[in-house]
Amino acid sequence: QVQLVESGGGLVQPGGSLTLSCAASGINLNIYAVAWYRRAPGNQREVVASITPGGGSKNYADSVKGRFTISRDNAKSTVYLQMNSLKPEDTAVYYCKALHRFLDYWGQGTQVTVST
């Protein structure tokens, strides 16, 4: 059974930091590209960051460039999203997706709330 489990969300003040984790089981994550998405209330889901299977190429949404960093540890089958200088507009449910050719798997999401 394939599972992607996100963790690390929570409540943080503006300017704070969080690190999200996406732990995979049931698949060889080494061959999957992974992306982080988010969906804020009333908004459509948007891609935040993505990383290739080997980690050599990373892409970010303009809204998070310079603040978020995606990384992966294939030995641990885990992908991370380091989020710094968080803003209230970063508040959303964050999801990870693993993609390989025609296969894709989603996690259940983790809530990030940036508020005073």
Backbone torsions as a table, in degrees:
resi	resn	phi	psi	omega
1	GLN	NA	128.8	-179.4
2	VAL	-85.1	132.5	176.0
3	GLN	-138.1	136.9	167.6
4	LEU	-118.7	124.3	-175.9
5	VAL	-122.5	115.8	175.8
6	GLU	-88.1	149.4	175.6
7	SER	-153.0	168.3	176.0
8	GLY	102.8	-4.2	177.8
9	GLY	-72.4	172.5	179.2
10	GLY	162.3	-166.0	179.2
11	LEU	-100.5	129.9	-179.4
12	VAL	-141.7	150.0	178.7
13	GLN	-78.3	155.3	175.2
14	PRO	-54.8	138.3	-176.5
15	GLY	90.0	-9.7	-178.4
16	GLY	-82.7	-175.5	-176.1
17	SER	-133.1	151.7	171.7
18	LEU	-145.0	152.5	172.0
19	THR	-122.0	119.7	176.6
20	LEU	-92.7	147.1	176.1
21	SER	-122.8	146.5	175.5
22	CYS	-128.9	105.4	-177.5
23	ALA	-100.8	128.3	-177.1
24	ALA	-107.1	144.4	172.5
25	SER	-141.6	152.0	178.9
26	GLY	85.9	-3.5	176.7
27	ILE	-138.6	159.9	172.7
28	ASN	-88.9	93.6	-174.1
29	LEU	-60.2	-21.3	-177.4
30	ASN	-56.6	-26.4	-175.9
31	ILE	-101.8	4.5	-177.6
32	TYR	-104.4	134.4	163.3
33	ALA	-73.8	149.6	-179.0
34	VAL	-131.0	138.6	177.4
35	ALA	-129.7	148.1	170.8
36	TRP	-102.4	132.9	175.3
37	TYR	-120.3	164.9	172.3
38	ARG	-145.2	154.3	175.9
39	ARG	-136.7	115.7	176.1
40	ALA	-90.7	155.3	179.9
41	PRO	-54.6	128.0	178.4
42	GLY	81.4	-2.2	-178.4
43	ASN	-112.5	163.7	173.3
44	GLN	-81.4	158.4	176.4
45	ARG	-65.9	138.1	179.2
46	GLU	-131.8	148.3	177.0
47	VAL	-80.0	136.8	-177.7
48	VAL	-102.9	-46.5	-177.1
49	ALA	-159.8	155.6	177.8
50	SER	-145.1	158.4	-178.0
51	ILE	-145.4	140.0	179.5
52	THR	-74.8	166.8	-175.8
53	PRO	-55.4	-41.1	-179.6
54	GLY	-85.8	-6.4	179.3
55	GLY	84.2	4.4	-175.4
56	GLY	-77.8	-17.7	-179.3
57	SER	-131.8	132.9	-179.1
58	LYS	-133.0	145.7	177.4
59	ASN	-134.1	149.2	-177.3
60	TYR	-135.4	148.3	169.8
61	ALA	-66.8	148.0	-179.1
62	ASP	-57.1	-32.9	-175.6
63	SER	-68.7	-16.1	-177.3
64	VAL	-120.8	-2.3	-179.1
65	LYS	-58.6	134.9	179.9
66	GLY	86.1	-11.8	-179.4
67	ARG	-115.7	-34.9	-177.9
68	PHE	-108.1	147.6	176.5
69	THR	-134.4	125.9	176.5
70	ILE	-99.5	141.1	178.3
71	SER	-150.6	169.3	179.8
72	ARG	-146.9	150.9	173.7
73	ASP	-125.2	95.5	-175.6
74	ASN	-65.7	-27.6	177.6
75	ALA	-64.5	-28.2	179.1
76	LYS	-102.8	2.7	-178.2
77	SER	52.2	44.5	-174.7
78	THR	-136.4	139.9	174.1
79	VAL	-118.6	143.4	-175.4
80	TYR	-119.7	156.1	170.6
81	LEU	-133.4	105.5	176.1
82	GLN	-85.7	122.7	-176.6
83	MET	-119.0	117.0	179.1
84	ASN	-115.5	165.0	177.7
85	SER	48.2	49.1	-175.4
86	LEU	-66.0	145.2	-179.1
87	LYS	-119.6	157.6	177.1
88	PRO	-55.0	-32.9	-179.6
89	GLU	-72.3	-5.6	173.2
90	ASP	-83.1	-6.7	178.9
91	THR	-61.3	124.8	-176.4
92	ALA	-178.1	171.1	165.6
93	VAL	-90.2	128.1	-177.7
94	TYR	-104.3	132.8	-178.4
95	TYR	-123.9	148.6	170.1
96	CYS	-110.7	149.9	178.6
97	LYS	-134.0	133.6	174.8
98	ALA	-106.8	133.1	-174.2
99	LEU	-132.5	129.7	173.9
100	HIS	-145.6	112.0	-177.8
101	ARG	53.1	-115.9	-176.2
102	PHE	-95.9	6.1	-178.9
103	LEU	-103.3	133.3	170.9
104	ASP	-143.7	146.0	-178.2
105	TYR	-133.6	143.1	-178.4
106	TRP	-119.4	148.9	169.9
107	GLY	-86.4	179.0	-175.8
108	GLN	-88.2	-12.4	176.9
109	GLY	96.9	154.8	175.2
110	THR	-138.0	136.9	-174.8
111	GLN	-82.9	131.7	171.4
112	VAL	-118.7	124.3	178.9
113	THR	-124.4	123.5	179.8
114	VAL	-111.7	110.5	-173.6
115	SER	-161.4	155.4	173.0
116	THR	-86.7	NA	NA
